[in-house]
Amino acid sequence: MKKGEITKIIERVVRKEVKKQMSEIFIKEEGNSSSLTELVSKSLTEKEFKEPIRKEYKVGKKEEIKYTKDKAINKVLNETRGGLPQGDGTESYPTMGGGIFDSNKVTEVAMQSGEFGNTGEFKRELGAAMTAKAAGVPVEKVPESTMKALTRDYSGLMKAIDKKKTNGV
């Protein structure tokens, strides 16, 4: 697909989505509803499309504090006044994906990345590592036979047990 085609497809999808959202968000007034529809359906020129959206912020004049005798350093210090926000650093993003991101979500995130071919095998290996960690033993010190037992695929065995229970044999 060429760049121009992709651009047109994205334009159409965005325009369609904007129309949908505008009808949900804004209250349509009788006089303005037709002009609003015309504005949304209007095709953008290449210049308008490429020009970034910019917000103008009202910046009040800050009083300059004299930190040092050197004018250049003093200017930089005044520009960067305020420093880093304080707190635990998660105020802006307290949750990710509907919950707090912690070590319990590692499996979920790793599986969604799509880098692991056999997801069942990966889950078993991760479960074995987490079991060893919960027992307080480093994964490297767990005997190979134990790791094989922890990572073995028991689905066939479980199916046979379930079949035996249902057949009563």
N, C-alpha and C positions, 0 to 999 in steps of 0.2 A: 504494500500500500504506500502511496506517495504522501509526502508531507502535506500537500494541499488538500488531498482527500481526507486525511485524518483531521486537519484543521476544520474542514467543513462539517464533518461528522460531530466533532466536539462542539462546534458552534450550535448545530441543530439540537443536540442533546441538552446543552446548557440553556438554550432559549426555551425549549419545551419544559424543562424543570423550573425555570424562573417563572414562566406563565402559571404553572401549577401552584407554585408556592405563593405567588402574588395573589392568586384568587383565594387562597386559604387565609392569608395574613391580612390583606388590606380590605377595608370595607368599601365596596363599590358604590360610588356616588353616581347618580344619573348623568350628570354633566361630564364627569371625568372618566367614566369607565371606557368609553370608546377611544379617547385619546391615550389612555393607559395601554390599551390593547395595541394601538398603532405604534406606540413607542417600543413595546416589547417585540413586536413582529418586524420592526425596521431592521434591515440588514446593516451590520457594522462595516464601515470602511476599513481598509487594511491598517490605516494609521490609528484609528480608534481601537482596533483589535490589539495592536501591538503596544499601544501606550499604556503604561502601568497605571493602576488605580492608586491615587495618592490622597491621603487625608491631610488636611491642614490643621495643625494644632496651634492653639493660642499659647504662646510661651511668654510668660510674664518676665519682666526685667528682674533678674536676681541681683541682689546687692553683692558687690565683690568684697570678699574678706581677704585681708593681707596675711598670707601664711608665711611667705618668705620675701627676701629682698629681691630675688631674681624674678623679673616680670614674666618670663616664659613659663617657669615652673608654677608661679602663682596663678597664671591664666589657666593652665592645665588642671591644677587642683580645684579651681573654682568651677571649671566645666564638669568635672567628675564628682563634684560634691554630692553627697547623699550615699555614696558607696553601694555596697551589696545589700539586698534585702535581708533582714534578719529573720530567724525562725528555723524550722527544721528543713527548709528547702522544698517542701512539697505543697505549699499553699496554693500555687497556681494549678497543680495537677494532683489533687488528692487521690484520685482513683484512675485506673486505666482499665478499659474494657469491662466496666460494670462492677469492679471491685478493686480492692487494694492489691497491688502487684507485689507478691512476695515469693518465697521459695516454693510454696505449695502450688503455684501456677506454672512452674518451670516446664512440666510435662505438656501442659496445654499449649503454651507458647511454642515449644519446640516442635510439637506435632503440626501446628498450623504453618510452620515455616516451610514444610514440604521437602526438607532436605533428607528425610529418613525414608528409605524405601519400604522396608517391612515395619509397619507401625507396631504390630504386635510384639515383634522381637525387641524393638527399642523400648517399649513399655516394660517388658519383662526385665531387661537389663537395668533400666532406670529404677524399677521397683526393687531389684536386688541391691543396687547401690544404696538406695534409701533405707532398706532394711539393715544393711551393715552400718550405716551412719547412725540409725536409731539405737543400734546395739552398742555404739561407741567404739566400733572397730574400723580402722581404715580399710578401704576396699582392697588395697594391695595385699593386706595381711589375711584376707579371707581365703581359705583353701579352695583350690580349683574345683574339687568335687562338690563343695557347698555351693559355689557360684553356679555350677551346672544344674544342681538341683533347684536353685532359686530361679534360674532363667529358662528351665525346660518348659516346653509347651504342653500343658496338661489338658488342653481342650478335648483331645480324643478320649482321654481317660474319663473326664467328667461326662462326656456324652455317653460313654459306655455305662457309667454308673447310673445316669438318668434313665437310660434305656432299660437297665436291669430293674430299676424301681418301678417303672411304668408297666413292664411286662410281668412283674411279680416273680421272676425266676431267680 
